[in-house]
Amino acid sequence: MTETVDLAQLGDMSTNPGGTSSLENDLAWEGSYDWIIADTGTGIDRSSLSAALAADHVLLLTAPELPAVADGYATLKAVHQSRPDLRVACVVNMVDSQREAESIFVGLNEMANVFLGAQIDNLGYIPFNRAVRTAAKSQTPFVLSFPSSTAAMAVADIATQLSERSTPPRLSNEGSFLEVFLRTFGEFPPLNRHQPLQEVWATP
C-alpha cells in the first residue's frame, strides 16, 4: 500500500493569490486523505483553538518546565469549555526519564479532573535527545536523520498508537475539518494579548 504525505499552510487556505476564496479547492483535496494533522502551537491564540475545535482528536504536547505545563493547561481549559466531548491525549516532550514524564502527566491530569471535570489520555513521552538538536541544525527531520535514536523511536510508538485508534466519521451537519476550522476561526473575538497566561489557567 502506498502512503502519501503532503504539507499545506492553513494560513494560505482562505484566499488564493488573486484574493478570491479557494475553499472549494481546499475541500476537494481534503477528501483525498485519510488523516489531516494540524500542527499548531500550544496556546489560546485564535488559529490554534480553531484547529483544535475542528478536529476529531487533540494531541496536547507539553514539557517539564512550568510555563509549558501552564500553557498546556490553558489550552486544555479553552478546548474543554467549548467542546467537553473532544478527546484529548497528552505527550510530554524532552524529558529525562519515564518517571519525570509520568509525574508531569499525573499533575496535569489531576488539574484537569479537579478544575474541569475532564480526563486526558496518556499517549507517552519523548525523551531528551541530542540527535534532535543536531538534525534541527541541518534542517532535516530527526526521525529521518536518526531513526534509531530514542526520540525517533518514541515518535514512532506514538504514531503507531494514533494510527490504531478508530476515527469516528464526521457528522454531516458539522462539515469537513476545513469548513469547521474556518467557521470557528471567524467566531473567535480578538484575544487580549496583554492578559497574563497565569490568569487564564490558574483560575478554575
C-alpha positions as CSV (number, residue, x, y, z in Angstrom):
1,M,0.0,0.0,0.0
2,T,1.3,3.4,-1.0
3,E,1.1,6.2,1.5
4,T,1.2,9.9,0.5
5,V,2.2,12.7,2.9
6,D,1.7,16.3,1.8
7,L,2.1,19.6,3.6
8,A,0.0,22.8,3.4
9,Q,-0.2,26.0,5.3
10,L,-3.6,26.8,6.9
11,G,-2.8,30.5,6.5
12,D,-3.0,30.1,2.8
13,M,-6.3,28.2,2.7
14,S,-8.8,31.1,3.0
15,T,-7.8,33.0,-0.1
16,N,-5.7,32.5,-3.2
17,P,-3.1,35.0,-4.6
18,G,-5.9,36.6,-6.6
19,G,-7.8,37.4,-3.4
20,T,-10.8,35.2,-4.1
21,S,-11.9,32.2,-1.9
22,S,-10.1,29.0,-2.5
23,L,-12.3,27.0,-0.2
24,E,-13.7,24.8,-2.9
25,N,-10.3,23.6,-4.0
26,D,-9.3,23.1,-0.3
27,L,-12.3,20.9,0.3
28,A,-11.7,18.9,-2.8
29,W,-8.2,17.8,-1.8
30,E,-9.2,17.4,1.8
31,G,-11.4,14.4,0.8
32,S,-8.4,12.7,-0.7
33,Y,-6.8,11.9,2.6
34,D,-7.4,9.5,5.5
35,W,-5.8,11.8,8.1
36,I,-5.4,15.5,8.3
37,I,-2.9,16.6,11.0
38,A,-3.0,20.3,12.0
39,D,0.3,21.2,13.6
40,T,-0.4,24.3,15.8
41,G,1.4,26.0,18.7
42,T,0.2,25.2,22.2
43,G,-1.8,28.1,23.5
44,I,-5.0,30.0,23.3
45,D,-4.5,32.0,20.1
46,R,-7.3,32.0,17.6
47,S,-5.8,29.7,15.0
48,S,-4.7,27.0,17.5
49,L,-8.1,26.9,19.2
50,S,-9.9,26.9,15.9
51,A,-7.9,23.9,14.6
52,A,-8.3,22.0,17.9
53,L,-12.1,22.6,18.0
54,A,-12.5,21.4,14.4
55,A,-10.5,18.2,15.0
56,D,-11.8,14.7,16.0
57,H,-8.8,14.2,18.4
58,V,-6.4,16.6,20.1
59,L,-2.8,15.8,20.9
60,L,-1.5,18.1,23.7
61,L,2.2,18.4,23.7
62,T,3.9,19.8,26.9
63,A,7.3,19.8,28.5
64,P,8.7,19.5,32.1
65,E,9.0,23.3,32.5
66,L,6.3,25.1,34.5
67,P,5.4,27.6,31.7
68,A,4.9,24.7,29.3
69,V,2.6,22.9,31.7
70,A,0.7,26.1,32.4
71,D,0.4,26.7,28.6
72,G,-0.9,23.1,28.1
73,Y,-3.5,23.5,30.8
74,A,-4.7,26.8,29.4
75,T,-5.1,25.1,26.0
76,L,-6.9,22.2,27.6
77,K,-9.3,24.5,29.5
78,A,-10.2,26.5,26.5
79,V,-10.8,23.4,24.4
80,H,-12.9,21.7,27.1
81,Q,-15.0,24.8,27.7
82,S,-16.1,24.8,24.0
83,R,-16.1,21.1,23.3
84,P,-16.2,19.0,26.5
85,D,-16.8,15.8,24.4
86,L,-13.5,16.2,22.5
87,R,-10.9,13.5,23.1
88,V,-7.6,14.9,24.3
89,A,-4.3,12.9,24.7
90,C,-1.1,14.2,26.2
91,V,2.6,13.7,25.2
92,V,5.4,15.0,27.4
93,N,8.4,16.1,25.4
94,M,12.1,16.5,26.2
95,V,12.0,14.5,29.5
96,D,15.0,12.9,31.2
97,S,13.1,9.8,32.3
98,Q,9.8,7.9,32.1
99,R,9.4,8.8,35.8
100,E,9.6,12.5,35.1
101,A,7.1,12.1,32.2
102,E,4.6,10.3,34.3
103,S,4.9,12.9,37.1
104,I,4.1,15.7,34.6
105,F,1.1,13.8,33.1
106,V,-0.3,12.9,36.5
107,G,-0.1,16.5,37.7
108,L,-1.8,17.8,34.5
109,N,-4.4,15.2,34.6
110,E,-5.2,15.9,38.2
111,M,-5.7,19.6,37.4
112,A,-8.0,18.6,34.6
113,N,-10.0,16.4,36.8
114,V,-10.3,18.7,39.8
115,F,-10.9,22.1,38.0
116,L,-12.5,20.9,34.7
117,G,-14.0,17.6,35.4
118,A,-12.0,16.4,32.3
119,Q,-10.0,13.2,31.6
120,I,-7.0,13.2,29.3
121,D,-5.2,10.1,27.8
122,N,-1.6,9.4,28.4
123,L,0.0,8.8,24.9
124,G,3.6,8.6,26.2
125,Y,6.6,10.8,26.1
126,I,9.6,11.8,24.0
127,P,13.0,11.7,25.8
128,F,15.5,14.5,25.5
129,N,18.0,13.5,22.8
130,R,20.9,15.4,21.3
131,A,20.0,14.0,17.9
132,V,17.0,16.3,17.7
133,R,19.2,19.4,18.0
134,T,21.7,18.0,15.5
135,A,19.0,17.4,13.0
136,A,17.5,20.8,13.5
137,K,20.8,22.5,12.7
138,S,20.9,20.6,9.4
139,Q,17.2,21.4,8.8
140,T,16.2,17.7,8.5
141,P,13.6,15.7,10.4
142,F,15.3,13.8,13.2
143,V,13.1,10.7,12.6
144,L,14.8,10.5,9.2
145,S,18.3,11.6,10.1
146,F,18.5,9.5,13.3
147,P,15.8,6.8,13.0
148,S,17.4,4.7,15.7
149,S,17.5,7.5,18.3
150,T,15.4,7.2,21.4
151,A,13.4,10.3,20.4
152,A,12.7,8.9,16.9
153,M,11.6,5.5,18.3
154,A,9.3,7.3,20.8
155,V,7.7,9.3,18.0
156,A,7.2,6.1,16.0
157,D,5.5,4.5,19.0
158,I,3.1,7.4,19.4
159,A,2.4,7.4,15.7
160,T,1.5,3.7,15.9
161,Q,-0.9,4.3,18.8
162,L,-2.6,7.1,16.9
163,S,-2.9,5.0,13.7
164,E,-4.5,2.2,15.7
165,R,-7.3,4.4,17.0
166,S,-10.5,4.4,15.1
167,T,-11.5,7.8,13.8
168,P,-15.3,8.4,14.1
169,P,-17.0,9.7,10.9
170,R,-17.5,13.4,11.0
171,L,-21.2,14.3,11.3
172,S,-22.6,15.7,8.0
173,N,-24.1,18.7,9.7
174,E,-20.7,19.7,11.2
175,G,-19.0,19.8,7.8
176,S,-15.4,18.9,7.0
177,F,-12.4,19.9,9.0
178,L,-11.6,22.9,6.9
179,E,-15.3,24.1,7.0
180,V,-15.4,23.8,10.8
181,F,-12.0,25.4,11.2
182,L,-12.8,28.5,9.1
183,R,-16.2,28.8,10.7
184,T,-14.8,28.6,14.2
185,F,-11.9,30.9,13.3
186,G,-14.4,33.6,12.3
187,E,-16.3,33.2,15.6
188,F,-13.4,34.0,17.9
189,P,-13.1,37.6,19.0
190,P,-9.6,39.1,19.1
191,L,-7.7,37.9,22.1
192,N,-6.3,40.2,24.8
193,R,-2.5,39.8,24.2
194,H,-1.8,41.6,27.5
195,Q,-3.7,39.2,29.7
196,P,-1.2,37.2,31.7
197,L,-1.3,33.5,30.9
198,Q,-1.3,32.6,34.6
199,E,-4.7,34.3,35.0
200,V,-6.1,32.1,32.2
201,W,-5.0,28.7,33.6
202,A,-4.7,29.3,37.4
203,T,-8.4,30.4,37.8
204,P,-10.8,27.3,37.6
